[in-house]
Amino acid sequence: MQPTAYEPDFTKNDFAFWARVVHFESRYWSINELLTDIPSQNILELSSGFSFRGLAQVQQPNVHYIDTDLPEVIEDKKQFMKALDAGEPATGSKLETIPLNALDEEQFIEITDHFAPNQPIVIVNEGLLMYLSLPEKQKLFKTIHTILSKRGGYWITADIYINRGPVPEALKRSDRLTKFFEKHKVHEQMFESFEVAKQLFNNAGFVVDKEAVTDYAKITAIEPMMKSATEEQLALVRQGGRIQATWRLKVG
Ligand SMILES: C[S@@+](CC[C@H](N)C(=O)[O-])C[C@H]1O[C@@H](n2cnc3c(N)ncnc32)[C@H](O)[C@@H]1O
């Protein structure tokens, strides 16, 4: 069998692998955390991939969740969802799983019109901005700003990634995901610093309303990550500093 991009071998004593799992777990929960203290009856997720936050959110009553990604991903995701057979949403809740190219403004606006009129919405995403060039990011910022200016609400993005230069060898995994990042110049498309990121969002008419704080008690991969770490790896991680943040933005 071909390995997947993430090559998940959960028995492996591999620090770089577990550090990656910790990162993805933490990123997932950071969005949920920022959803808890705002009205979040109407949620649109962009580029959700094979994440099933929508299924979980509609277990609460009166949540309309629209889960989107590119058409080919949504086609496969619908098959997965059929197989998962997660049951009916809670009373008053609804999950839509539909294609959306986040750079297609017309399609984007049409989809947000699925939500009840005159209600605020929350747009969420993780793992998208670093695949977009600066002009593409700015196009997306403009679309989201237009929508939130009209309806009210928030944008929660976990994609505030900082380019800290090449990953040290001791922290690197030589796998398909690493090669994928190199091919798509993911590091080059990260922000130069948190200040530069903030300025770009401010220039697009957003202000940072809140930043997520990692709740390590929720992260199941912490234990295997620490068990597999060498002193050198831990020191490198500490020296490297923070590379990612999740921000809740609103129209300024
Ligand atoms: C790294 S994955 C992240 C998936 C998921 N959010 C997660 O955290 O597991 C990036 C996703 O972005 C999607 N994507 C790339 N360009 C996109 C675009 N222009 N509009 C919508 N989705 C896009 C890809 O199809 C892919 O599912």
The ligand as a MOL file (V3000), in Angstrom:
LIG
                    3D

  0  0  0     0  0            999 V3000
M  V30 BEGIN CTAB
M  V30 COUNTS 27 29 0 0 0
M  V30 BEGIN ATOM
M  V30 1 C -3.2820 21.3610 3.9930 0
M  V30 2 S -4.9010 20.9940 3.4920 0 CHG=1
M  V30 3 C -5.7930 21.4840 4.9440 0
M  V30 4 C -7.0480 20.6960 5.1140 0
M  V30 5 C -7.7590 20.8790 6.4510 0
M  V30 6 N -8.1700 22.2400 6.6630 0
M  V30 7 C -6.9150 20.3870 7.5910 0
M  V30 8 O -6.4830 21.2010 8.4190 0
M  V30 9 O -6.6720 19.1830 7.6600 0 CHG=-1
M  V30 10 C -5.2080 22.2860 2.3260 0
M  V30 11 C -6.5910 22.2400 1.6980 0
M  V30 12 O -6.7970 23.4600 0.9670 0
M  V30 13 C -7.5850 23.1590 -0.1490 0
M  V30 14 N -7.4630 24.2680 -1.1010 0
M  V30 15 C -6.3740 24.6460 -1.8050 0
M  V30 16 N -6.6650 25.7280 -2.5570 0
M  V30 17 C -7.9510 26.0560 -2.3090 0
M  V30 18 C -8.8270 27.0760 -2.7710 0
M  V30 19 N -8.4210 27.9850 -3.6680 0
M  V30 20 N -10.0940 27.1000 -2.2990 0
M  V30 21 C -10.5130 26.1770 -1.4090 0
M  V30 22 N -9.7400 25.1880 -0.9270 0
M  V30 23 C -8.4700 25.1230 -1.3770 0
M  V30 24 C -7.0170 21.8270 -0.6350 0
M  V30 25 O -7.9190 21.1510 -1.4780 0
M  V30 26 C -6.7880 21.1080 0.7020 0
M  V30 27 O -7.9060 20.3460 1.1060 0
M  V30 END ATOM
M  V30 BEGIN BOND
M  V30 1 1 1 2
M  V30 2 1 2 3
M  V30 3 1 2 10
M  V30 4 1 3 4
M  V30 5 1 4 5
M  V30 6 1 5 6
M  V30 7 1 5 7
M  V30 8 2 7 8
M  V30 9 1 7 9
M  V30 10 1 10 11
M  V30 11 1 11 12
M  V30 12 1 11 26
M  V30 13 1 12 13
M  V30 14 1 13 14
M  V30 15 1 13 24
M  V30 16 1 14 15
M  V30 17 1 14 23
M  V30 18 2 15 16
M  V30 19 1 16 17
M  V30 20 1 17 18
M  V30 21 2 17 23
M  V30 22 1 18 19
M  V30 23 2 18 20
M  V30 24 1 20 21
M  V30 25 2 21 22
M  V30 26 1 22 23
M  V30 27 1 24 25
M  V30 28 1 24 26
M  V30 29 1 26 27
M  V30 END BOND
M  V30 END CTAB
M  END
